[in-house]
Structures are given as C-alpha cells and as structure tokens.
C-alpha cells in the first residue's frame, strides 16, 4: 500500500484528544488519526465487546500464572467458531 505524508492543522482540543489517546493506547499519532478517518468514512474497525475484553484479560492472567497453558491461535479460533 502506498503511503503519503500530509500535514494537518488541528484545533487545540482535538490535538489534546489525539495526544491523550496516543498515550493511553500506546499508539502513534498517525495510527490514531488514520483510525478516526477510517471510522468517519465508514471502514469498519474492530471494537471488542466487554465480554471479549474480560476473556482476553483472564487469558493473559492465566498465561502469566501458568505459561504452559498457552495454546496455539488456530486451536483457540476453532473453539471460538465451533469448528472441530
């Protein structure tokens, strides 16, 4: 995918929002603004549900407590989709 660099002027309140999101999400300014543009123009972005977030946190906690419990993503995906 080709990439172009652009300069954007933002009002102070938008700049502050971008910087806060960047800090909290540990992402680049470009990533935050690209996601905002994709959302504006209708490209779907993935937003996990509260249940998905809770499951992820639980899985990460379990992995830290017992690294041997880690599973291959293909196996996890089969469980999630009901495949055998």
C-alpha positions, 0 to 999 in steps of 0.5 A: 500500500502506498503511503503519503505524508500530509500535514494537518492543522488541528484545533487545540482540543482535538490535538489534546484528544489525539495526544491523550489517546496516543498515550493511553493506547500506546499508539502513534499519532498517525495510527490514531488519526488514520483510525478516526478517518477510517471510522468517519468514512465508514471502514469498519474497525474492530471494537471488542465487546466487554465480554471479549475484553474480560476473556482476553484479560483472564487469558493473559492472567492465566498465561502469566500464572501458568505459561504452559497453558498457552495454546496455539491461535488456530486451536483457540479460533476453532473453539471460538467458531465451533469448528472441530 
